[in-house]
Amino acid sequence: MTHSARIKTMALEIISKQLFKHNFVSSLKKSFPVCYTHSSSDLIKKESKHNAQNYQPIPVVIKKGKGSYVWDVEDRKYLDFLAGYATLNLGHAHPEILEVLKEQAGILSHTSRAFFNNILPEFVEYITNYFNYDRVLPMNTGVEGGETAVKIARRWGYRVKKIPSNKAVVVFVRNNFWGRTLSAVSSSTNPTAYEDFGPYMPGFTLIPYDDTAALQEALSNPNVCAFMMEPIQGEAGVIVPKDGYLKEVRRLCDEHNVLWIADEIQTGLGRTGRLLAVDHEEVRPDILIIGKGLAGGFVPMSAVLANDNVMNVITPGSHGSTFGGNPLATRLAITTLRLLKEGAIDNAAVMGEKFRRELRNNLPKDVIPIVRGRGMMNAICVNPDYGTPWDLCLELKDQGLLSKPCDGNAMRFTPPINMNEIELQEGLEMIYKAVKEFSSTKMQRRA
């Protein structure tokens, strides 16, 4: 090829690339005009105008996430200490999970359970061996996992325990949170969740959390089929029970022939520094519910695990889900579960201990009297004399850290469990500055 021909070829390649870039960007602008033409305030107004008002988000509009960080539409960078309500255990856009997503989405994403697919058998074998249960029932959302567990327990109660028809009772604890379906709000003690949504699901009983005497009394009812609880209460404010509570739960459920359902939607998958929160006391529930980050935070996925003597009460047609067990989610789950055991769980234990220790040593106790948690599931309590957790959240946002309040006066921190020490220290410095500004603002108001 002559020198002149090479120059022409190079020029054509450059022009082609520029045209492709122009057409690609133009196409994006047509498909997603808000990404290019609207500010955070414009987008918040648009959502407020057209979306149902069932959330009160922190006023930041996120457009991109990578690892422990997110960026808003004005390109401001934040540390994500919420991680999608403890869903992004391995951070945003984990490169290995992302590659699996791209590959599987281009091959087969969905079939429904009307047919077999080639990924689900690999997943069910992998996850049952991983958690050491006989069977798994894959679903999509956390609350579906809870509903599934309750259905299994009720049918087990009638068919195995021989509870009289329509008399089965499921015991829950106060201040629980497992979703907002009618069953979930029927077991809730939060008026915001249950008010004006009655009539409520029958056969549910509530007792105090971390109270073995109350549990003993509740389980003495022969019609109780199950006790469902979070090993650490999340939305209630990251409430960690006394040492020995979970062992006593296991003993009492065995004594009264009651199924123990452990809701590990938020506490599981390494969040607390062990694979499951129940592992801190080396106990095992009859029914295990996991979810949130099971598919790496890329698509919704939950799963309910149990042994044959419990799960086999489910028969064809008695339960199901259009998307449950789809090849995309299940392949992502296999990858995520494998990656969790490559150091992330141990990291959660080490970084979580450092996080709590540093907060206790450096935050003013009159402003933040309590720091609690396990692993990378933590909370601080805000002295109401200085303001609300919401006020502190807004101050944290201004410092470059994102999180969200729990119930009451608690503020949660659930960053990715693979967060490194540099990122953790950066977050700690932001929290110190935010609490200082938060408390000084109150002092100024007093003056």
C-alpha positions in Angstrom: 0.0 0.0 0.0 1.4 3.4 -0.9 1.9 6.2 1.6 -1.0 8.1 0.1 -3.3 5.1 0.4 -2.3 4.5 4.0 -3.2 8.1 4.9 -6.6 7.8 3.1 -7.3 4.5 5.0 -6.3 6.1 8.4 -8.5 9.1 7.6 -11.5 6.9 6.8 -11.0 4.9 10.0 -10.9 8.1 12.1 -14.0 9.4 10.3 -15.8 6.1 10.8 -15.0 6.1 14.5 -16.2 9.6 14.9 -19.4 8.9 13.1 -19.9 5.8 15.2 -19.3 7.8 18.4 -21.6 10.5 17.2 -24.4 8.1 16.3 -23.9 6.1 19.5 -24.0 9.2 21.7 -27.0 10.5 19.7 -28.8 7.2 20.2 -28.1 7.4 24.0 -29.4 10.9 24.1 -32.6 9.9 22.5 -33.0 6.8 24.7 -31.9 8.4 27.9 -32.3 12.2 27.6 -32.3 12.7 31.4 -28.7 11.5 31.6 -27.5 14.4 29.4 -29.9 17.3 29.9 -31.1 17.3 33.5 -29.5 18.3 36.8 -30.1 16.5 40.1 -32.8 19.0 41.1 -34.6 18.6 37.7 -34.5 14.8 38.0 -35.7 14.8 41.6 -38.6 17.1 40.6 -39.5 14.8 37.7 -39.5 11.7 39.9 -41.6 13.5 42.5 -44.1 14.4 39.9 -44.6 11.0 38.3 -43.5 8.4 40.8 -45.5 6.9 43.7 -44.4 8.6 46.9 -43.5 5.4 48.8 -39.9 6.4 49.5 -38.1 9.4 50.9 -34.7 9.3 49.3 -31.6 11.2 50.3 -31.4 14.1 47.8 -28.6 12.8 45.6 -29.1 11.4 42.0 -26.6 8.6 41.3 -25.6 7.9 37.7 -22.6 5.6 38.1 -21.1 3.1 40.6 -17.7 1.4 40.8 -16.5 -0.6 43.8 -17.2 1.3 47.0 -17.9 4.6 45.2 -20.8 6.3 43.3 -21.0 9.5 41.3 -24.0 11.8 40.9 -25.1 13.5 37.7 -22.9 16.5 38.5 -19.9 14.1 38.8 -19.6 14.5 42.5 -18.0 11.4 44.1 -19.3 9.6 47.2 -18.4 6.7 49.3 -21.4 4.3 49.4 -21.9 3.2 53.0 -25.4 1.9 52.3 -24.6 -0.4 49.3 -28.2 -0.8 48.2 -29.4 -1.6 51.7 -26.6 -4.2 52.2 -27.1 -5.7 48.8 -23.8 -4.8 47.0 -21.7 -6.9 49.3 -18.9 -7.0 46.6 -19.4 -3.4 45.6 -20.7 -1.8 42.4 -20.0 -3.3 39.1 -17.7 -6.1 40.3 -15.7 -6.9 37.1 -15.9 -10.7 37.3 -19.6 -10.7 38.0 -20.2 -8.1 35.3 -18.5 -10.3 32.7 -20.6 -13.2 33.6 -23.7 -11.0 33.3 -22.7 -9.9 29.8 -22.0 -13.4 28.7 -25.1 -15.1 30.1 -27.4 -12.3 29.0 -26.2 -12.8 25.5 -26.9 -16.5 25.6 -30.0 -17.1 27.7 -31.6 -14.9 30.4 -35.0 -16.4 31.0 -37.1 -19.5 30.2 -39.6 -19.8 33.1 -39.8 -23.0 35.0 -42.1 -24.4 32.3 -38.9 -25.9 30.9 -35.5 -27.1 32.2 -32.5 -24.9 31.5 -28.8 -25.8 31.6 -27.9 -23.4 34.5 -30.4 -24.1 37.2 -29.2 -27.7 37.9 -25.7 -26.4 38.4 -27.0 -23.7 40.7 -29.1 -25.9 42.9 -26.3 -28.4 43.3 -23.8 -25.7 44.1 -25.9 -23.7 46.6 -27.2 -26.8 48.5 -23.6 -28.0 48.9 -22.5 -24.5 49.8 -25.0 -24.1 52.7 -25.3 -27.9 53.5 -29.1 -28.3 52.9 -30.9 -30.9 50.8 -33.0 -28.5 48.7 -33.4 -24.9 47.6 -36.4 -23.0 46.3 -35.1 -20.0 44.3 -37.2 -16.8 44.2 -36.5 -13.1 43.4 -37.0 -10.6 46.2 -36.4 -10.9 49.9 -40.0 -10.6 50.8 -40.8 -13.5 48.4 -38.3 -15.5 50.3 -40.1 -14.7 53.6 -43.5 -15.6 52.1 -42.1 -18.8 50.7 -40.7 -19.8 54.1 -44.0 -19.1 55.9 -45.9 -21.2 53.3 -43.5 -24.1 53.7 -43.8 -23.9 57.5 -47.6 -23.8 57.5 -47.9 -26.8 55.1 -45.3 -28.7 57.2 -47.4 -27.8 60.3 -50.5 -29.4 58.8 -48.9 -32.4 57.0 -46.1 -33.3 59.4 -46.9 -31.9 62.8 -50.6 -32.5 62.3 -51.9 -29.1 63.4 -55.7 -28.8 62.9 -56.7 -27.3 59.6 -56.3 -23.5 59.5 -55.0 -23.3 63.0 -51.3 -23.0 62.4 -49.5 -20.2 64.1 -46.2 -18.5 63.1 -44.4 -16.6 65.9 -42.5 -13.4 65.0 -40.6 -10.8 67.1 -41.5 -7.2 67.5 -39.7 -4.6 65.4 -39.0 -7.2 62.7 -38.7 -6.2 59.1 -39.0 -8.6 56.2 -40.8 -6.5 53.5 -44.1 -4.8 52.9 -46.5 -7.5 51.4 -49.7 -8.1 53.3 -48.2 -11.0 55.2 -45.1 -8.9 56.1 -47.0 -5.9 57.4 -49.4 -8.2 59.3 -46.4 -9.2 61.4 -45.1 -5.6 61.7 -45.1 -3.4 64.8 -44.4 -0.3 62.7 -47.6 1.7 62.1 -46.1 3.3 58.9 -45.9 -0.2 57.4 -49.3 -1.7 58.5 -51.7 1.2 59.1 -54.9 1.1 56.9 -53.8 -2.1 55.1 -56.1 -4.5 57.1 -57.6 -6.9 57.5 -54.4 -8.7 58.4 -53.1 -12.2 58.0 -54.4 -14.5 60.8 -52.2 -16.9 62.7 -49.3 -14.5 63.5 -48.1 -13.9 67.0 -45.6 -11.3 68.2 -43.1 -11.6 71.1 -40.2 -9.4 72.2 -36.8 -9.9 70.5 -34.0 -11.5 72.4 -36.4 -12.8 75.1 -36.1 -16.6 75.6 -38.8 -16.6 78.3 -41.3 -15.1 76.0 -40.3 -17.6 73.3 -40.7 -20.5 75.6 -44.2 -19.4 76.5 -45.2 -18.7 72.8 -43.9 -22.1 71.7 -45.9 -23.9 74.3 -48.9 -23.5 72.0 -49.1 -26.8 70.2 -50.4 -25.1 67.0 -47.2 -23.1 66.5 -45.5 -24.4 63.3 -42.6 -21.9 63.1 -40.6 -19.1 64.7 -39.3 -16.6 62.2 -36.6 -14.0 63.1 -33.6 -12.0 62.0 -30.4 -13.2 63.7 -29.5 -9.4 63.9 -32.4 -7.0 63.5 -31.6 -4.7 60.6 -34.2 -2.1 60.0 -34.9 -1.9 63.8 -31.4 -0.4 64.2 -28.9 -3.2 63.9 -29.9 -4.9 67.1 -27.5 -7.6 68.1 -28.9 -10.2 70.5 -27.2 -11.3 73.7 -24.6 -14.1 73.4 -26.4 -17.5 73.6 -29.8 -16.3 72.3 -29.6 -18.1 69.0 -28.5 -21.4 70.7 -31.5 -21.1 73.0 -33.8 -20.4 70.0 -32.5 -23.7 68.5 -33.0 -25.6 71.7 -36.5 -24.3 72.3 -37.6 -25.0 68.7 -36.3 -28.5 69.0 -38.0 -29.0 72.3 -41.4 -27.9 71.0 -41.2 -29.4 67.5 -41.3 -26.0 65.8 -39.4 -25.0 62.7 -36.9 -22.2 63.1 -36.9 -19.8 60.1 -33.8 -17.6 60.0 -34.3 -14.5 57.9 -30.7 -13.9 56.7 -31.7 -11.6 53.8 -29.7 -8.8 55.2 -27.3 -10.5 57.6 -26.2 -13.4 55.4 -23.6 -13.8 52.6 -20.7 -12.5 54.8 -22.3 -9.3 55.9 -21.6 -9.9 59.6 -18.1 -11.4 59.2 -19.3 -15.0 59.0 -21.0 -16.6 56.0 -24.3 -16.5 58.0 -25.1 -14.5 61.2 -26.2 -17.8 62.8 -22.7 -19.1 62.4 -21.5 -16.8 65.2 -23.2 -19.2 67.6 -22.6 -22.3 65.4 -26.3 -23.1 65.1 -28.4 -24.0 62.1 -32.0 -23.1 61.3 -34.6 -25.5 59.7 -35.4 -23.0 57.0 -32.8 -20.4 55.8 -33.8 -17.4 53.7 -31.1 -15.5 51.8 -31.3 -12.8 49.2 -30.2 -9.2 48.5 -26.7 -9.6 47.1 -27.1 -13.3 46.1 -26.8 -12.3 42.4 -24.1 -9.7 43.0 -26.6 -6.9 43.2 -27.1 -7.0 39.4 -30.5 -8.6 39.4 -33.0 -9.5 42.2 -32.6 -13.0 43.7 -33.5 -14.8 46.9 -33.5 -18.4 47.9 -35.1 -20.6 50.6 -33.1 -23.6 51.8 -34.3 -26.6 53.9 -33.8 -30.3 54.2 -36.1 -32.9 52.6 -38.2 -33.5 55.7 -39.3 -29.8 55.4 -39.0 -28.8 51.8 -40.8 -31.9 50.4 -44.2 -30.6 51.5 -43.9 -28.3 48.4 -45.4 -30.1 45.4 -45.9 -29.0 41.7 -48.3 -26.1 41.5 -48.3 -25.3 45.2 -45.7 -22.5 44.8 -43.8 -20.8 42.0 -42.4 -17.7 40.4 -42.2 -16.6 36.8 -38.6 -15.4 37.2 -37.4 -17.6 40.1 -34.5 -19.7 39.1 -33.8 -18.0 35.8 -30.5 -18.8 34.1 -29.2 -15.2 34.4 -29.7 -14.8 38.1 -28.6 -18.3 39.0 -25.3 -18.1 37.0 -24.6 -14.7 38.7 -25.3 -16.3 42.1 -22.8 -19.1 41.5 -20.2 -16.6 40.7 -21.0 -14.4 43.6 -21.0 -17.2 46.2 -17.6 -18.3 44.9 -16.2 -14.8 45.1 -17.5 -14.3 48.7 -15.2 -17.1 49.9 -12.1 -15.5 48.4 -11.4 -13.2 51.3 -14.4 -10.9 51.5 -16.0 -12.6 54.5 -12.8 -12.4 56.6 -12.3 -8.8 55.4 -15.8 -8.0 56.7 -14.9 -9.3 60.2 -11.6 -7.3 60.3 -12.8 -4.1 58.8 -16.0 -4.2 60.9 -14.1 -4.5 64.1 -11.8 -1.6 63.2 -14.8 0.5 62.1 -16.6 0.1 65.5 -13.4 0.6 67.5 -12.5 3.8 65.7 -16.0 5.2 66.0 -16.1 4.4 69.7 -12.7 6.0 70.3 -13.3 9.1 68.2 -17.0 10.2 68.3 -18.3 12.3 71.1 -20.4 10.1 73.4 -22.8 12.9 74.3 -23.7 13.1 70.6 -23.3 9.4 69.5 -23.8 7.4 72.7 -24.0 3.9 71.1 -22.0 2.2 68.4 -23.1 -1.4 67.6 -23.0 -4.1 65.0 -21.1 -7.1 63.7 -18.9 -7.3 60.7 -19.8 -4.7 58.1 -23.4 -4.3 59.5 -23.3 -1.4 61.9 -25.2 1.4 63.4 -24.8 4.5 65.6 -27.5 6.0 67.8 -27.9 9.8 67.6 -28.7 11.7 70.7 -32.1 13.4 69.8 -30.9 16.5 71.7 -28.6 17.2 68.8 -31.0 16.3 65.9 -32.2 13.3 63.9 -30.4 10.6 62.0 -31.9 12.2 58.9 -30.2 15.5 59.7 -26.9 13.5 60.1 -27.5 11.7 56.8 -27.7 15.1 55.0 -24.5 16.2 56.7 -22.8 13.0 55.7 -23.9 13.5 52.1 -22.3 17.0 52.1 -19.0 15.4 53.4 -19.2 12.8 50.6 -20.6 9.7 52.3 -24.0 8.1 51.7 -26.2 6.1 54.0 -29.7 6.1 55.4 -31.4 6.0 58.9 -33.0 2.9 60.4 -36.0 3.0 62.7 -35.8 5.2 65.8 -32.7 7.2 66.4 -30.3 4.8 64.7 -28.2 5.4 61.6 -26.9 2.4 59.6 -23.6 1.8 57.9 -23.5 -1.2 55.5 -20.8 -0.6 53.0 -19.4 -3.3 50.6 -17.8 -6.1 52.7 -14.7 -6.1 50.5 -14.0 -2.4 51.2 -10.3 -1.9 51.8 -8.7 -0.1 54.8 -7.9 3.1 52.8 -11.6 3.4 51.8 -12.7 2.6 55.3 -10.4 5.2 56.8 -11.7 7.8 54.3 -15.2 7.0 55.4 -14.3 7.3 59.1 -12.8 10.8 58.5 -16.0 11.8 56.7 -18.1 10.5 59.6 -16.0 12.4 62.2 -16.4 15.7 60.2 -20.1 15.2 59.7 -20.7 14.5 63.4 -18.7 17.6 64.3 -20.7 19.8 61.9 -23.9 18.2 63.0 -23.2 18.8 66.7 -21.8 22.3 66.2 -24.9 23.3 64.2 -27.0 22.3 67.2 -24.8 24.3 69.5 -25.2 27.3 67.3 -28.9 27.0 67.3 -28.8 26.9 71.1 -26.7 30.0 71.3 
